[in-house]
Structures are given as structure tokens and as C-alpha cells.
Amino acid sequence: MVKISGSKDCGNSPKNQLVEKVAIAIEVGDLSFLEEYLDDEIIWERSDNFLAEGQEVSDLIKKRKNKLSSVTITHVISHGKIGAVNGVSTNNQGEKIHFCHVIAFSSVKFTRISRLCSYGRF
């Protein structure tokens, strides 16, 4: 089981809480949580110059499952249709990997994710 340490930034903000949950789900490969939020035409742009679209995004997230021992969220920010989360994941070999996910929703209601832009190691 992955140890999760959340940010103190979420407090009274439901949007920050959702953005944090989305980032954690990306890190741990929890596609069952993300499926209700991922737009059919989602685009995932990563810092390794890789671009995935649609179903390929779901497939890549699923492959991340069972690879981490912990996720620590440092900061969460949301404004308008955008949310951002940074933190540190520790893989099963004990290596720490810093990450940041910028999450673009299709509307200010935060119901569907249209684009992800992620920084870290994949």
C-alpha cells in the first residue's frame, strides 16, 4: 500500500482537494478514480517530450500502478480552470522523484480534465 501525505494547502478548498486527489491518482496509477474525470480527447504532455492522447493516456496511467511506496504532496494550487500540484514520490527501490502536474479542466466546474502537463521522471 502506498503511503500518502497530503498538502496543507487544501484546507477549505474543494477544488484544491480534487486537484490533489487527481495528482495522487496519476502518481499511483489509480485509473478507477481518474476515469470519471478524463475527457475522451485528453492530451498528456510530459517533460520527456512525450505526448499522449485519448485512450493512450489511460493506458499510461494504468502502467504506473504498484510502482511507488509513498507520495508526498508539497503544494496544491487552483485558479479558474487550472490546478497544479507538486511533490515527491518514492519508488519501491527507495528513490525519490520530484514531480509537478498542471491539470487543465474543460470548465471552472472541474468535471472533466482536458489536458495534463507533467514534469518529473517517467
Steps between C-alpha positions, in 0.01 A plus 500: 500500500625846410550745787336833409586831668271779388564871478385751757391724209166326449326616816160640408540482122308216331678581172842468663391173659393361163819616328706330772302175461549510122877546537523216751297277267738582213802419714367168632324392180147509642309495174177398674494841673609698194266343243205719595711814448705423188360656183485261202735731309739571788859594419789417732820689434804391701840651565668210317354646175235229483142583401211260553137542400168336580508134602880498499492731806291247692733217396807693622341585833403137553865395449604719796313277749701323775827685431509736800532464875403859585371829361546830683312803371679829565269761348162515326370802311181550301368802315239521228520180292856410606647309792862423582661261746860432585657246728732203540432134426716219632523190283521146633881515485504805733587755231334841542355660187374861497191566288260772397166457322317792341140395446270683257129442543251564221303740722517677836271227637801261498299207361720389205877516451590612149878526532783391730850640495740308722857549612711234662636161398287244326 
